[in-house]
Amino acid sequence: SIFEKVMIKILNGIKKLILTIIYSKKFEAHNIRTFNKYRLNNEDNSSLILVEFNHFCFEQIGFSYLLHCLKKKYNCKVESYFSHPVVTYSLKRNTSQKIKFLLGRIFNIKNFGIYNSLGINKFHFPEPKEKHISKANKIYKKFLKVNNTREKILDFKIDNILLGDLLYDSYLKKNYDIKPTIFLDDSKFLSFSFEFILYSIIWIDFFTQNKIKAVIGSHCVYSVGIPLRIAVYKKIDAFTLNSENLTRLNIKYPLQYCEFHNYRKNFKKIYLNKKKKGLRIAKQRFLSRLSGKFSPDYHYATKSPFKKNRSVKNLIIKKSKKIKLVVATHDFVDAPHTLGNSFFPDFYQWLMFIGKISKKTDYDWYIKTHIPYGGKFDLYQPHERNVVKNFVKEYPNFTIIPPKTTFPEIISKKIDGILTVNGTIGSEIPFYGIPIINASLNNPHINYNFNIHPKNKRELEKIILNFIKYKKKLKISKDEMYEHYFMKNIYYDKDWIFDTHNKMIKEIGYWGQWTYKMYEYWLKNFDKRKHEKLILSLNKFIDSKEYRFKKSEY
């Protein structure tokens, strides 16, 4: 009955809350016990390390290690800052939010207690002062005059610090509009821009007033990434991490996941016997993924887009001699600039461009959204589908391929090509001889020739309109595809803090990383010898100035 379902949900919620409290306290005690002996007695109170304040369970584990190493290096105090103003909540806090913050701070409730166990007892929430508001008003007036195109917004700077991409992505993420783009005269965008500018100014002033040695965060995109971006431009150590990746940002690569620009260069440095071993493993794992099995290399894909369904009889791809092109869409609001800029200011503008070009062709056009992954993805994925449905109203020459349709089904209908901005699909589908046309030079396979890489928007249009000519020119090397897979998933491993990241995901599940299960797993598998070894590795990484931390043998 409905009553029983409601009661079960309530009881499960209570159980989860109790276990969260229990394991949070156990994790706090573990931190004090593990790191207390390393505490410094004579900290330099004039210097400061900043660490993002959040409720992400794994990040808190990663922060504990990175903080330990950085504190020893710089011998300074650590303070924390609220991470999601502007993109998630306003700079203006109401009374209940202030009381909640105060109580959490006084009684060390949950995340406050965890951060306190890391030696942090000061937490910054950005409070605008009169000088900040005055400067924001001046910059905002200039912003209105100068930023009259979406492209110019992306180039927006304050005090020569590039912030336009963070502004753009923050706005899209906050709003989830049916037309996920920026309309320059929209009052909603304009008021959001002022708050973003004000928030940025508060942070720039904070860096001016304090001697910051390092900044640690979980995201370098959205408004969350503002402190990290300022640090990068001021040549201050800036680190971002998650359960599979620890990155030091720099002026050349102020974003995470940019190691793909150097895949070929780094591959050449590997000894021949290691190359052979790595490529052999990469081939096995790559082919396993294409067979439809779960891939630990893409653990977020809880359902395989390559699983073969029993029947493809009802697939809507037409039988015709026309060129058949499929547009593979993106999550329109999930940080379009996370790998850098593309030929378009956002994914929606790319889609509209393709729509207009399609009118000049006599092709069969199809459009495909992500396969439903389930879990919390059910909260986000409907937006992508709704945007596509709305797009097809304007461009009825496009046929929507049902979301549950897998790639083997689509491939079996002999499509000719697929369009993406910079999607993972570009490293997979060419294996079947199908060309992928990108719309960005900041795509993960840019070092390789198994995709079509236009140089700009004009060339992209030319390639689409003369598709067969460019398809014939393309020479797809499977060996290159194996090399790319090796560099992405094996050379740059996901095991920076765990023995095997895959084992952790298998045991607690993808979404378990953000629950008490992460603390439980960490405490159960803690090993003192590995703990000491990790600290030594992190110290070497910090001193090396390398972009990406890795533990693989290659």
C-alpha positions as CSV (number, residue, x, y, z in Angstrom):
1,S,0.0,0.0,0.0
2,I,1.0,3.7,-0.3
3,F,1.1,3.9,3.5
4,E,3.6,1.0,3.7
5,K,5.8,2.5,1.0
6,V,5.8,5.9,2.8
7,M,6.7,4.3,6.1
8,I,9.5,2.2,4.5
9,K,10.9,5.4,2.9
10,I,10.8,7.2,6.3
11,L,12.5,4.3,8.1
12,N,15.2,4.1,5.5
13,G,15.7,7.8,5.8
14,I,16.1,7.5,9.6
15,K,18.5,4.6,9.2
16,K,20.6,6.5,6.7
17,L,20.7,9.5,9.0
18,I,21.8,7.5,12.0
19,L,24.5,5.7,10.0
20,T,25.7,9.0,8.6
21,I,26.1,10.4,12.1
22,I,27.9,7.2,13.3
23,Y,30.4,7.1,10.4
24,S,31.0,10.8,10.4
25,K,32.0,10.6,14.0
26,K,34.2,7.6,13.3
27,F,35.8,9.4,10.4
28,E,36.5,12.5,12.6
29,A,38.1,10.3,15.3
30,H,40.2,8.6,12.6
31,N,41.5,11.9,11.3
32,I,42.5,13.1,14.8
33,R,44.1,9.8,15.5
34,T,45.9,9.6,12.2
35,F,47.1,13.1,11.6
36,N,47.3,14.6,15.1
37,K,51.0,13.5,15.5
38,Y,51.8,15.5,12.4
39,R,50.3,18.8,13.8
40,L,52.7,21.7,13.6
41,N,53.5,23.6,16.8
42,N,54.7,26.9,15.2
43,E,52.4,27.7,12.4
44,D,53.0,30.9,10.4
45,N,49.8,32.8,11.1
46,S,50.4,35.3,8.3
47,S,50.1,32.6,5.6
48,L,47.0,30.7,4.7
49,I,45.8,27.5,2.9
50,L,42.2,27.6,1.7
51,V,40.1,24.5,1.4
52,E,36.6,24.2,0.1
53,F,33.9,23.5,2.6
54,N,31.5,20.8,1.3
55,H,29.6,17.6,2.2
56,F,31.3,15.4,-0.4
57,C,32.5,12.4,1.6
58,F,35.3,11.3,-0.7
59,E,36.6,14.9,-1.2
60,Q,36.9,15.2,2.6
61,I,39.2,12.1,2.6
62,G,41.3,13.6,-0.2
63,F,41.4,17.0,1.4
64,S,42.8,15.4,4.6
65,Y,45.9,14.1,2.8
66,L,46.6,17.1,0.6
67,L,46.1,19.4,3.5
68,H,48.6,17.4,5.6
69,C,51.3,17.6,2.9
70,L,50.7,21.3,2.1
71,K,50.7,22.3,5.8
72,K,54.1,20.6,6.2
73,K,55.4,22.4,3.1
74,Y,54.1,25.9,4.0
75,N,53.9,25.7,7.8
76,C,50.8,27.8,7.8
77,K,47.2,27.7,9.1
78,V,44.2,26.4,7.2
79,E,40.8,28.0,6.7
80,S,37.7,26.8,4.8
81,Y,35.3,28.6,2.5
82,F,31.7,27.9,1.5
83,S,31.8,26.4,-2.0
84,H,28.4,27.0,-3.8
85,P,27.3,30.6,-3.4
86,V,25.7,32.1,-6.6
87,V,25.3,28.8,-8.5
88,T,23.3,27.0,-5.8
89,Y,22.4,29.6,-3.2
90,S,22.4,33.4,-2.9
91,L,25.0,35.6,-1.3
92,K,22.2,36.9,0.9
93,R,21.6,34.5,3.7
94,N,18.3,34.4,5.6
95,T,18.1,34.2,9.4
96,S,17.5,30.4,9.4
97,Q,20.6,29.8,7.3
98,K,22.7,32.0,9.6
99,I,21.4,30.2,12.7
100,K,22.1,26.8,11.0
101,F,25.6,27.9,10.3
102,L,26.2,29.2,13.8
103,L,24.9,26.0,15.5
104,G,26.9,23.8,13.2
105,R,30.0,25.8,13.9
106,I,29.5,25.9,17.7
107,F,28.6,22.2,18.2
108,N,30.8,20.8,15.4
109,I,27.8,19.2,13.7
110,K,28.5,16.8,10.8
111,N,30.7,18.5,8.2
112,F,31.9,21.2,10.7
113,G,33.1,18.3,13.0
114,I,34.9,16.6,10.1
115,Y,36.7,19.8,9.1
116,N,37.5,20.5,12.7
117,S,39.2,17.1,12.8
118,L,41.4,18.4,10.0
119,G,42.5,21.3,12.2
120,I,40.1,23.8,10.6
121,N,38.0,26.1,12.8
122,K,37.4,29.1,10.6
123,F,34.8,29.1,7.8
124,H,34.3,31.9,5.4
125,F,31.0,32.9,3.9
126,P,31.4,35.7,1.4
127,E,30.0,38.9,3.0
128,P,29.9,41.9,0.6
129,K,31.1,45.2,2.0
130,E,30.4,48.6,0.7
131,K,33.7,48.7,-1.2
132,H,32.8,45.4,-3.0
133,I,29.4,46.7,-4.0
134,S,30.8,49.9,-5.3
135,K,33.4,48.2,-7.4
136,A,30.8,45.6,-8.6
137,N,28.5,48.4,-9.8
138,K,31.3,50.0,-11.9
139,I,32.3,46.7,-13.5
140,Y,28.7,45.7,-14.1
141,K,28.1,49.0,-16.0
142,K,31.1,48.2,-18.2
143,F,29.9,44.6,-18.5
144,L,26.6,45.7,-20.0
145,K,28.3,47.9,-22.6
146,V,31.0,45.6,-23.7
147,N,29.6,42.1,-23.5
148,N,27.1,42.2,-26.3
149,T,27.6,38.7,-27.6
150,R,27.8,35.3,-26.0
151,E,31.3,34.9,-27.2
152,K,32.4,38.1,-25.5
153,I,30.8,36.9,-22.2
154,L,33.2,33.9,-22.4
155,D,36.1,36.4,-22.6
156,F,34.9,38.4,-19.6
157,K,37.7,39.3,-17.1
158,I,38.0,41.1,-13.8
159,D,41.4,42.5,-13.0
160,N,42.8,40.4,-16.0
161,I,41.5,37.2,-14.5
162,L,39.4,35.2,-17.0
163,L,36.0,34.4,-15.4
164,G,33.6,34.4,-18.4
165,D,33.4,30.6,-18.7
166,L,32.6,30.2,-15.0
167,L,29.9,32.9,-15.3
168,Y,28.4,31.3,-18.4
169,D,28.3,27.7,-17.0
170,S,27.0,28.9,-13.6
171,Y,24.0,30.6,-15.2
172,L,23.1,27.6,-17.3
173,K,23.4,25.2,-14.3
174,K,21.3,27.4,-12.0
175,N,18.4,27.7,-14.4
176,Y,17.9,24.5,-16.5
177,D,16.0,26.5,-19.1
178,I,14.2,24.8,-22.0
179,K,16.4,26.9,-24.2
180,P,19.7,26.4,-22.3
181,T,21.6,29.4,-23.6
182,I,22.1,33.0,-22.6
183,F,19.8,35.8,-23.8
184,L,21.8,39.0,-23.3
185,D,18.8,41.2,-22.5
186,D,17.1,38.7,-20.1
187,S,16.6,40.4,-16.7
188,K,17.2,37.0,-15.0
189,F,20.7,36.8,-16.6
190,L,21.5,40.4,-15.9
191,S,20.7,40.1,-12.2
192,F,22.6,36.8,-12.0
193,S,25.7,38.5,-13.7
194,F,25.8,41.2,-11.0
195,E,25.7,38.7,-8.2
196,F,28.5,36.7,-9.9
197,I,30.6,39.8,-10.4
198,L,30.1,40.8,-6.8
199,Y,31.1,37.4,-5.6
200,S,34.2,37.4,-7.7
201,I,35.2,40.8,-6.4
202,I,34.8,39.6,-2.8
203,W,37.2,36.8,-3.6
204,I,39.8,38.9,-5.4
205,D,39.8,41.3,-2.5
206,F,40.3,38.4,-0.1
207,F,43.4,37.2,-2.0
208,T,44.7,40.8,-2.0
209,Q,44.3,41.1,1.8
210,N,45.7,37.7,2.7
211,K,48.9,35.7,1.9
212,I,47.4,32.6,0.3
213,K,49.8,29.7,-0.3
214,A,47.4,27.1,-1.8
215,V,43.8,26.5,-2.6
216,I,42.1,23.1,-2.7
217,G,38.7,22.5,-4.2
218,S,36.4,19.9,-5.7
219,H,35.4,21.7,-8.9
220,C,37.2,24.2,-11.1
221,V,33.9,25.0,-13.0
222,Y,30.9,27.2,-12.1
223,S,31.2,29.8,-9.4
224,V,32.6,27.0,-7.2
225,G,35.8,27.4,-9.3
226,I,36.3,31.2,-8.7
227,P,38.9,30.8,-5.8
228,L,40.8,28.3,-7.8
229,R,40.8,30.5,-10.9
230,I,42.1,33.5,-9.0
231,A,44.8,31.3,-7.5
232,V,45.9,30.1,-10.9
233,Y,46.2,33.7,-12.2
234,K,48.1,34.8,-9.1
235,K,50.5,31.8,-9.5
236,I,49.4,30.2,-6.3
237,D,49.1,26.4,-5.9
238,A,45.6,25.4,-7.0
239,F,44.5,21.7,-6.6
240,T,41.2,20.1,-7.5
241,L,40.3,16.5,-6.7
242,N,37.6,13.8,-6.8
243,S,37.7,10.1,-6.2
244,E,39.6,9.4,-9.5
245,N,41.6,12.4,-10.2
246,L,44.0,14.9,-8.4
247,T,45.0,17.8,-10.6
248,R,47.2,20.9,-10.1
249,L,45.8,23.7,-12.2
250,N,48.0,26.1,-14.1
251,I,47.7,29.1,-16.4
252,K,47.9,26.9,-19.5
253,Y,45.4,24.4,-18.2
254,P,43.2,26.2,-15.6
255,L,40.7,23.3,-15.9
256,Q,40.6,19.7,-14.9
257,Y,40.8,16.8,-17.4
258,C,43.1,18.6,-19.9
259,E,45.9,16.0,-19.9
260,F,44.5,14.7,-23.3
261,H,46.4,17.5,-25.1
262,N,49.6,15.6,-24.3
263,Y,48.5,12.0,-24.8
264,R,50.7,11.3,-27.9
265,K,53.7,13.3,-26.5
266,N,53.6,11.3,-23.2
267,F,53.0,8.0,-25.0
268,K,56.2,8.4,-26.9
269,K,58.2,8.6,-23.6
270,I,57.1,5.1,-22.4
271,Y,59.5,2.2,-22.8
272,L,58.6,-0.2,-25.7
273,N,57.9,-3.2,-23.5
274,K,55.6,-1.1,-21.2
275,K,53.8,0.2,-24.3
276,K,53.1,-3.3,-25.5
277,K,51.8,-4.3,-22.2
278,G,49.6,-1.2,-21.8
279,L,48.1,-1.5,-25.3
280,R,47.3,-5.2,-24.7
281,I,45.4,-4.3,-21.6
282,A,43.7,-1.3,-23.2
283,K,42.5,-3.5,-26.1
284,Q,41.0,-6.0,-23.8
285,R,39.2,-3.4,-21.7
286,F,38.1,-1.4,-24.8
287,L,36.6,-4.4,-26.5
288,S,34.9,-5.5,-23.3
289,R,33.2,-2.1,-23.1
290,L,32.0,-2.3,-26.7
291,S,30.6,-5.8,-25.9
292,G,28.1,-4.2,-23.6
293,K,29.7,-5.2,-20.3
294,F,30.0,-2.8,-17.4
295,S,33.2,-0.8,-17.7
296,P,35.1,0.4,-14.5
297,D,36.7,3.0,-16.8
298,Y,33.3,4.7,-17.1
299,H,31.8,3.9,-13.8
300,Y,29.2,6.7,-14.0
301,A,27.6,4.9,-17.0
302,T,25.7,2.5,-14.8
303,K,23.9,1.1,-17.9
304,S,26.0,0.3,-21.0
305,P,25.2,2.2,-24.2
306,F,26.7,-0.8,-26.0
307,K,24.4,-3.5,-24.6
308,K,22.8,-5.5,-27.4
309,N,19.0,-5.6,-27.2
310,R,17.1,-8.6,-28.4
311,S,15.2,-6.8,-31.2
312,V,15.8,-3.8,-33.4
313,K,12.7,-4.2,-35.5
314,N,11.0,-1.1,-34.2
315,L,14.0,1.3,-34.6
316,I,12.8,4.3,-36.4
317,I,15.8,4.8,-38.7
318,K,14.5,4.8,-42.3
319,K,15.5,2.6,-45.1
320,S,16.8,5.0,-47.8
321,K,19.8,5.8,-49.9
322,K,20.1,9.2,-48.3
323,I,23.0,10.1,-46.0
324,K,22.1,9.4,-42.4
325,L,23.6,11.6,-39.7
326,V,23.0,11.3,-36.0
327,V,23.4,14.2,-33.6
328,A,24.6,12.9,-30.2
329,T,23.5,15.5,-27.7
330,H,25.1,16.6,-24.4
331,D,23.8,17.5,-21.0
332,F,23.2,21.1,-22.0
333,V,23.8,22.6,-18.5
334,D,26.7,20.4,-17.3
335,A,29.6,22.8,-17.6
336,P,29.8,23.1,-21.4
337,H,33.3,24.6,-21.0
338,T,34.7,22.0,-18.7
339,L,37.4,21.1,-21.3
340,G,37.8,24.6,-22.6
341,N,35.9,26.6,-25.3
342,S,34.5,25.1,-28.4
343,F,33.3,26.6,-31.7
344,F,30.1,27.6,-30.0
345,P,29.4,29.4,-26.7
346,D,27.2,26.5,-25.5
347,F,25.9,23.1,-26.5
348,Y,22.5,24.6,-27.4
349,Q,24.0,27.1,-29.9
350,W,25.8,24.1,-31.5
351,L,22.5,22.2,-31.8
352,M,20.8,25.2,-33.4
353,F,23.7,25.6,-35.8
354,I,23.3,22.0,-36.9
355,G,19.6,22.5,-37.2
356,K,20.1,25.4,-39.6
357,I,22.7,23.5,-41.6
358,S,20.4,20.5,-41.9
359,K,17.9,22.7,-43.9
360,K,20.6,23.0,-46.6
361,T,20.9,19.2,-47.0
362,D,18.8,16.3,-48.3
363,Y,20.0,14.0,-45.6
364,D,18.1,11.9,-43.1
365,W,18.7,13.6,-39.7
366,Y,18.4,11.9,-36.3
367,I,19.0,13.0,-32.8
368,K,20.0,10.9,-29.8
369,T,20.1,11.8,-26.1
370,H,22.0,9.8,-23.5
371,I,20.8,6.4,-22.5
372,P,19.0,6.5,-19.1
373,Y,21.5,5.7,-16.4
374,G,19.0,5.5,-13.6
375,G,19.7,6.5,-10.0
376,K,20.1,10.3,-9.4
377,F,20.6,10.7,-13.1
378,D,16.8,10.5,-13.3
379,L,16.7,14.0,-11.8
380,Y,18.9,15.5,-14.5
381,Q,18.5,13.5,-17.8
382,P,14.8,14.5,-18.5
383,H,16.0,18.1,-19.1
384,E,18.2,17.0,-22.0
385,R,15.3,15.1,-23.5
386,N,12.9,18.0,-23.1
387,V,15.3,20.4,-24.8
388,V,15.6,18.0,-27.7
389,K,11.8,17.6,-28.0
390,N,11.5,21.4,-28.1
391,F,14.2,21.6,-30.7
392,V,12.5,19.1,-33.0
393,K,9.3,21.3,-32.9
394,E,11.4,23.9,-34.7
395,Y,13.3,21.4,-36.9
396,P,10.8,18.6,-37.7
397,N,13.3,17.2,-40.3
398,F,15.0,15.6,-37.2
399,T,13.8,12.2,-35.9
400,I,14.3,11.5,-32.2
401,I,15.9,8.1,-31.5
402,P,14.4,6.7,-28.3
403,P,16.8,7.2,-25.3
404,K,16.9,3.5,-24.5
405,T,18.3,2.7,-27.9
406,T,21.8,1.4,-27.7
407,F,24.7,2.0,-30.2
408,P,24.7,-1.6,-31.6
409,E,21.1,-1.0,-32.7
410,I,21.9,2.3,-34.3
411,I,25.0,0.9,-36.0
412,S,23.1,-2.0,-37.4
413,K,20.9,0.4,-39.4
414,K,24.0,1.6,-41.3
415,I,24.1,5.3,-40.3
416,D,26.8,7.3,-42.0
417,G,28.1,9.6,-39.3
418,I,27.6,11.2,-35.8
419,L,28.1,14.7,-34.7
420,T,29.2,15.8,-31.2
421,V,31.0,18.7,-29.6
422,N,33.6,16.8,-27.6
423,G,31.8,13.7,-26.4
424,T,33.2,10.3,-25.4
425,I,31.4,8.8,-28.3
426,G,34.3,10.1,-30.5
427,S,36.7,7.5,-28.9
428,E,34.3,4.6,-29.4
429,I,32.1,4.6,-32.5
430,P,34.9,5.1,-35.1
431,F,35.8,1.4,-34.2
432,Y,32.9,0.5,-36.4
433,G,34.1,2.6,-39.3
434,I,31.6,5.4,-38.6
435,P,33.1,9.0,-38.7
436,I,32.6,11.3,-35.7
437,I,32.6,15.1,-36.4
438,N,33.6,17.2,-33.5
439,A,32.9,20.9,-32.9
440,S,35.8,21.7,-30.6
441,L,39.6,21.5,-30.6
442,N,39.4,20.9,-26.9
443,N,38.1,17.3,-27.3
444,P,39.6,14.2,-25.6
445,H,40.8,12.6,-28.9
446,I,42.3,15.7,-30.5
447,N,45.7,14.1,-30.7
448,Y,44.4,11.3,-32.9
449,N,43.2,11.0,-36.5
450,F,40.3,8.5,-36.0
451,N,37.9,11.5,-35.8
452,I,37.1,14.4,-38.1
453,H,38.5,17.6,-36.4
454,P,37.3,20.8,-38.1
455,K,39.4,23.8,-37.3
456,N,36.5,26.2,-36.9
457,K,32.8,26.7,-37.4
458,R,33.1,27.5,-41.1
459,E,35.0,24.2,-41.7
460,L,32.4,22.3,-39.7
461,E,29.7,23.5,-42.0
462,K,31.8,22.6,-45.1
463,I,32.4,19.1,-43.8
464,I,28.7,18.5,-43.1
465,L,27.6,19.8,-46.5
466,N,30.3,17.7,-48.2
467,F,30.1,14.7,-45.9
468,I,30.8,11.9,-48.3
469,K,34.0,13.6,-49.6
470,Y,35.4,13.9,-46.0
471,K,34.2,10.4,-45.0
472,K,36.3,8.9,-47.8
473,K,39.3,10.9,-46.7
474,L,39.1,9.6,-43.1
475,K,41.5,6.7,-42.2
476,I,40.5,5.2,-38.9
477,S,43.2,3.3,-37.1
478,K,42.1,0.9,-34.4
479,D,45.6,0.9,-33.0
480,E,45.3,4.7,-32.4
481,M,42.0,4.0,-30.7
482,Y,43.7,1.5,-28.3
483,E,46.4,4.0,-27.6
484,H,43.9,6.7,-26.8
485,Y,42.1,4.3,-24.5
486,F,45.3,3.3,-22.8
487,M,46.3,6.9,-22.2
488,K,42.9,8.0,-20.9
489,N,42.1,5.0,-18.6
490,I,45.4,3.2,-17.8
491,Y,48.3,5.6,-18.1
492,Y,46.3,8.2,-16.2
493,D,44.8,5.8,-13.7
494,K,42.0,6.4,-11.2
495,D,43.8,4.9,-8.3
496,W,45.4,8.0,-6.8
497,I,44.2,7.3,-3.3
498,F,42.7,3.8,-3.5
499,D,44.5,0.6,-4.4
500,T,41.8,0.1,-7.0
501,H,39.1,2.6,-7.6
502,N,37.1,-0.1,-9.3
503,K,37.0,-2.2,-6.2
504,M,35.6,0.8,-4.2
505,I,32.9,1.4,-6.8
506,K,31.9,-2.3,-6.9
507,E,31.6,-2.4,-3.1
508,I,29.7,0.8,-2.4
509,G,28.2,1.7,-5.8
510,Y,28.8,4.9,-7.9
511,W,26.4,7.0,-5.8
512,G,27.8,5.6,-2.5
513,Q,30.8,7.9,-2.9
514,W,28.6,10.7,-1.6
515,T,27.2,8.8,1.4
516,Y,28.4,7.4,4.8
517,K,29.3,4.3,2.8
518,M,32.4,6.1,1.6
519,Y,33.6,6.7,5.2
520,E,32.7,3.1,6.1
521,Y,34.7,1.8,3.1
522,W,37.7,4.0,3.9
523,L,37.9,3.1,7.6
524,K,37.5,-0.6,6.9
525,N,40.3,-0.6,4.3
526,F,42.7,1.8,6.0
527,D,46.3,0.5,6.0
528,K,49.1,2.4,7.8
529,R,51.8,1.3,5.4
530,K,49.8,2.5,2.4
531,H,48.9,5.7,4.3
532,E,52.6,6.5,4.7
533,K,53.3,5.6,1.1
534,L,50.5,7.9,-0.2
535,I,52.0,10.8,1.8
536,L,55.4,10.3,0.2
537,S,53.8,10.1,-3.3
538,L,51.8,13.3,-2.7
539,N,54.9,15.2,-1.4
540,K,56.7,14.3,-4.6
541,F,53.7,15.4,-6.7
542,I,53.5,18.7,-5.0
543,D,57.2,19.4,-5.5
544,S,57.2,18.2,-9.1
545,K,54.7,20.8,-10.4
546,E,53.2,18.1,-12.6
547,Y,49.6,18.7,-13.8
548,R,48.0,15.3,-13.0
549,F,48.9,13.0,-10.2
550,K,49.2,9.3,-11.2
551,K,50.3,6.1,-9.7
552,S,50.4,3.8,-12.7
553,E,53.6,2.0,-13.6
554,Y,53.9,3.6,-17.1
